[in-house]
């Protein structure tokens, strides 16, 4: 069974975000549900065995809880990829803002960090904390 933890994100333009995440990172649509206003009520995207969920940003009760404390970024997603160099090249070609360059880590694996067009922080790498040493 895949991981029981699924990162959830909100976007001002969730439809555009879905298309960009597919193009830049290789995500595939698992499910997309639209709301009455034409926005994204709920979407599920997969990359291998990993999944994220996302939707349109809302100014409702839950949306108010998602503000950043003191304006600081407090979360990001780390997604294991088999070929980080190729993944990095794909993200760069799609216009991802690389904020930490592709490098080999002292603790193993190779990876990089970037931001998507709405500023969400993403980390991709080959380090797998579940793998046996």
C-alpha positions in Angstrom: 0.0 0.0 0.0 1.3 3.5 -0.8 2.1 5.9 2.0 -0.7 7.1 4.2 0.5 10.7 4.2 -0.6 12.8 1.3 0.4 16.5 1.0 -2.5 18.9 0.3 -2.0 22.2 -1.5 -4.2 25.2 -2.5 -3.6 27.3 -5.6 -5.1 30.6 -6.7 -5.3 29.0 -10.2 -5.6 25.3 -9.5 -6.4 24.4 -13.1 -3.2 26.0 -14.4 -1.3 24.5 -11.5 -2.4 21.0 -12.5 -1.3 21.4 -16.0 2.1 22.9 -14.9 2.7 20.1 -12.3 2.0 17.5 -15.0 4.4 19.2 -17.5 7.1 20.2 -15.1 7.2 17.3 -12.7 5.5 14.4 -14.5 2.4 14.1 -12.4 -0.6 12.3 -13.8 -4.3 13.1 -13.0 -5.9 10.5 -10.8 -9.1 12.5 -10.2 -10.3 16.1 -10.7 -13.6 17.4 -9.3 -14.8 20.9 -10.2 -16.9 23.1 -8.1 -20.0 25.1 -9.1 -17.9 28.2 -9.9 -15.6 26.2 -12.3 -12.7 26.0 -9.9 -11.1 22.8 -8.6 -13.0 21.5 -5.6 -10.6 18.6 -5.2 -7.9 17.0 -7.4 -5.5 14.0 -6.9 -2.3 13.8 -8.8 0.1 10.9 -8.8 3.8 10.4 -9.5 4.7 6.8 -9.3 3.4 5.6 -5.9 3.2 9.1 -4.5 0.1 11.3 -4.5 -0.7 14.9 -3.8 -4.1 16.5 -3.4 -4.9 20.0 -4.4 -7.7 22.5 -4.9 -8.6 26.1 -5.6 -7.8 28.5 -2.7 -10.9 29.6 -0.9 -11.8 32.2 1.6 -13.7 29.9 3.8 -13.1 28.6 7.3 -10.5 26.1 6.3 -8.9 28.5 3.9 -8.3 30.9 6.7 -6.4 28.2 8.6 -3.9 27.8 5.8 -2.3 31.2 6.1 1.4 31.2 6.8 2.4 31.9 10.4 4.4 35.2 10.4 4.7 34.9 6.6 7.1 32.0 6.9 7.0 28.9 4.7 6.5 26.1 7.1 6.0 23.1 4.8 7.2 21.5 1.6 6.8 18.1 -0.1 9.7 15.7 -0.7 9.1 13.2 -3.5 11.4 10.3 -4.3 12.3 10.1 -8.0 14.4 7.4 -9.7 16.3 9.8 -11.9 16.8 13.2 -10.3 19.0 14.6 -13.0 16.4 13.9 -15.7 13.6 15.2 -13.4 15.6 18.4 -12.7 16.1 19.0 -16.4 12.3 18.6 -17.0 11.5 21.0 -14.2 14.0 23.6 -15.5 12.6 23.2 -19.1 9.1 24.0 -17.7 10.3 27.1 -15.9 10.6 25.9 -12.3 12.5 28.3 -10.1 15.4 26.2 -8.8 16.1 27.4 -5.2 18.6 24.6 -4.2 20.7 23.2 -7.0 20.9 19.5 -7.9 23.5 17.9 -5.7 24.6 14.7 -4.0 23.8 14.7 -0.3 26.2 13.6 2.4 23.5 11.2 3.8 22.9 9.6 0.4 20.8 10.4 -2.7 20.8 13.2 -5.1 18.2 15.9 -5.3 17.2 19.5 -5.7 14.5 22.0 -4.5 12.4 24.4 -6.5 9.3 26.6 -6.5 6.3 26.2 -8.7 4.6 29.3 -10.3 2.6 30.1 -7.2 5.6 29.8 -4.9 5.1 26.3 -3.3 8.4 24.7 -2.3 9.1 21.2 -3.8 11.9 18.8 -3.1 12.8 15.9 -5.4 15.5 13.4 -5.0 16.7 9.8 -5.0 17.2 9.5 -1.3 14.7 7.0 0.1 14.4 7.0 3.9 12.5 3.7 3.7 15.2 1.8 1.9 17.4 -0.5 3.9 21.0 0.8 4.2 
